[in-house]
Each structure stands twice: as structure tokens, then as C-alpha cells.
């Protein structure tokens, strides 16, 4: 009888894990600046700021803030891993700074906090690294990639995660609701924001500031507003601009696998087979034509949990989780499972397959026990597109990011009442500068 970890390895062998496209892992890492995993046996990458699951991973420069990175490697063996930082501009491409300009001391550290899974059918090693306690310390504001590699092969990135460091030099006041320039209480939400400097920084707000806004942590919804509507003294106003209008979407769907032997919320049945548990979720249906129904969700996040474990990170097992979406086949697009469980990207890992015999879309993926949020997103195919350039390759900030965004409304619908979360980032790009600075960051929740 094969060990459960060997079974999972066999299930993943030849498949493409999160963040891997047609390219080899090393090649993919060189072209991809998204939060991503490039090694199939690495799973469950989480990024938590200051112990708060719901907090955006943003550190305040010079503060005592911390970010905890956690991930698993399927198997029984520990290996020596290191991590480093890469400073990026607002578009997540590496900036012109050298390592000594953005990282204190040597730009690497050992990942020494690790532990083996306990009483699980699938064996794994859990690794943790706390930024703010170790050797890695960002010196300047901006966007950062935290990259992990084997100490014997530093050129091969195994995984990477995004986070940001802000100077808190701008105060941000914002709101989002259903009163929009495209209609009142229909299928959109619109933002209005005012920003004011909290510190004296010489710059021209009309030409040097860039405002980025994302919805529910989805990078493909990112908008860059390059010019304000007006400036009133020290206050910079962004209002009645097309880039501030977002499709309202719908509340995320939910399920729980905190017990492997009993169906939790959203789970139709469970089965134990070949030393591995399987969870079959209730079939999902289109909500595009249905009325809005409020649900309190984590807006795409997930939490690792196991009902009988004092440390779910080590006691949570991996369960083969089956999704079923009962809708007609979409001929000109692909359906993806969207949420933190797929690292917010579009890869073969989270793409559903249409079963013509049964007339449904299906997907089966190994997920660690916990409480999950997800939704279904349709991405229309474009000529010449491959999986290698889906998710994570960011266009110039001035480009229209909506052209490549996945469309959740096809399956989920749009309802102005949806409780969406909007992340707002204020970047400074001055003429001649070799890096973009992050002057402020804030998160607001829509109040329809």
C-alpha cells in the first residue's frame, strides 16, 4: 500500500500546480511576478499581517509590523530553504534599486521555523517565516516579492509572495457604494476618495501620483488612476472618474472541511479511499439571474482549521475536494475557481473541465482542511493566448487592466448590495527616480 503522501505525489505528478504554466518552474519564475508557487509539491501558501487574516499584507515603514509567510511541502523530508526580497515598482516589475538600497544587511535569511505534520494521512512539512523578526528588513517603501529557494540552487525560485511597505505619508478618506455615474443601485459600485499629505514631500499631484485600486484582493481587477479630478489646497480629490467604477459582483461562496469524516457546510458527502479523504461539494448553479442574498464571507480568503487539532497548520489533512458547476458549456471562454485557494491567478490548477456526458463543469484539487471562500470566474479566450501569460504578468500601469480581467458576473451576477473590499494604494513616481514609493495604503468596505 502506498503512503498517502506518495498517493498525493502521484496525483500531482505530471500536473501543473499553482503558478506553473507550460514553462519549467525556473522559467516561469523569471517571467511571473505574481504571488505564485512554482514547485508542485509546495502547497497552501498564506500571507498574514500582524496576525489578522483580514488585513491586507502591508507593513508600515519603521514600525513593529510583522508578516508571517507559511507554506507546506508534501513529503516526509525537511530541506534547507532560504528567502530573499525583491523590490518592485507599482507594476510589480523589479525596480532600479540594488539590494543594499532596499534590504538591511545581506539580502537572504534561513527559514528555520519548520515542523512535521501530526496524525495526518498526507505527510508534509510546514514552513513559517516571520518578516520583521529575522534578518530581512525592508529599508524603503514600495512593492516587494518574498522569494523562497533551496540554498543549493538560488537561481530557482520555488515560490514567491507579494507584500507592500508604506510610508504612511498620505491620509486616505474613501467610500464605495451603489450610487454611480453608470446608474443608481444597479450592477456597479463607484469609489470616491480624497487624499491629503501627512508629511511634507515635494511633488506634483497631477503628474507624480498614481492611485491603484483593487477589488477583494484580485490583482486582475487592478485599476491605476493617473490623474486626480482636482486639487483643493492640500487635498487631492478623485471622483467621477471612469476608473473608479467597478462591477459589483456577488458574495463569495463558502464551504468547510474542518472534519474529514463528516460533511461540513457546503459539502454533500465525504469518502475515505486509498488512505486519502475526498470531499464532494454540493453542486453549484449560476446566480446571474437570481436575487441578491447577503452572506458574511471572508471575501475570497480561507482559514486552515481542523476541529480536533490544537495547531491546524500541523494537524490539518489534505483532502481531495471536488467542485461541480451545473451550467451550459461556455464555448468562447474558460471557467476558473477564484480565491486565495488558487492564489488569485488563472492556471490549469484552478481551471474547470466541462464534462459533456453529465453537462457540468468539474474540478478536483487537494486542499488543506479549513474554511474556504470561492467564486467562479470566466476568462474569455484571446487569439494566441497560452497559460504562460495568464495571471501575474502585469501590464504598464497606464494600460487598461480590465481587458484581461476575469469576469465573475457570467456565473455569479452583479448586485450593488455586495459587500466588497477595496484596497487603495498611493504611489509616487517622480521624474528620474529609480523606484516607485508607496506613500499610503488603506482598505475600505463598500456600504450600499
C-alpha positions, 0 to 999 in steps of 0.5 A: 500500500502506498503512503498517502503522501506518495498517493498525493505525489502521484496525483500531482505528478505530471500536473501543473500546480499553482503558478506553473504554466507550460514553462519549467518552474525556473522559467516561469519564475523569471517571467511571473511576478505574481504571488505564485508557487512554482514547485508542485509539491509546495502547497497552501501558501498564506500571507498574514499581517500582524496576525489578522487574516483580514488585513491586507499584507502591508507593513508600515515603514519603521514600525513593529509590523510583522508578516508571517509567510507559511507554506507546506511541502508534501513529503516526509523530508525537511530541506534547507530553504532560504528567502530573499526580497525583491523590490518592485515598482507599482507594476510589480516589475523589479525596480532600479534599486540594488539590494543594499538600497532596499534590504538591511544587511545581506539580502537572504535569511534561513527559514528555520521555523519548520515542523512535521505534520501530526496524525495526518494521512498526507505527510508534509512539512510546514514552513513559517517565516516571520518578516520583521523578526529575522534578518530581512528588513525592508529599508524603503517603501514600495512593492516587494516579492518574498522569494523562497529557494533551496540554498543549493540552487538560488537561481530557482525560485520555488515560490514567491509572495507579494507584500507592500511597505508604506510610508504612511505619508498620505491620509486616505478618506474613501467610500464605495457604494451603489450610487454611480455615474453608470446608474443608481443601485444597479450592477456597479459600485463607484469609489470616491476618495480624497487624499491629503499629505501627512508629511511634507514631500515635494511633488506634483499631484497631477503628474507624480501620483498614481492611485491603484485600486483593487477589488477583494484582493484580485490583482486582475481587477487592478485599476491605476488612476493617473490623474486626480479630478482636482486639487483643493489646497492640500487635498487631492480629490478623485471622483467621477472618474471612469476608473473608479467604477467597478462591477459589483459582483456577488458574495463569495461562496463558502464551504468547510472541511474542518472534519474529514469524516463528516460533511461540513457546510457546503459539502454533500458527502465525504469518502475515505479511499486509498488512505486519502479523504475526498470531499464532494461539494454540493453542486453549484448553479449560476446566480446571474439571474437570481436575487441578491442574498447577503452572506458574511464571507471572508471575501475570497480568503480561507482559514486552515482549521481542523476541529480536533487539532490544537495547531491546524497548520500541523494537524490539518489533512489534505483532502481531495475536494471536488467542485461541480458547476451545473451550467451550459458549456461556455464555448468562447471562454474558460471557467476558473475557481477564484480565491486565495485557494488558487492564489488569485491567478488563472492556471490549469490548477484552478481551471474547470473541465466541462464534462459533456456526458453529465453537462457540468463543469468539474474540478478536483484539487487537494486542499488543506482542511479549513474554511474556504471562500470561492467564486467562479470566474470566466476568462474569455479566450484571446487569439494566441493566448497560452497559460504562460501569460495568464495571471501575474504578468502585469501590464504598464500601469497606464494600460487598461487592466480590465481587458484581461480581467476575469469576469465573475458576473457570467456565473455569479451576477452583479448586485450593488448590495455586495459587500466588497473590499477595496484596497487603495494604494498611493504611489509616487513616481517622480521624474528620474527616480529609480523606484516607485514609493508607496506613500499610503495604503488603506482598505475600505468596505463598500456600504450600499 
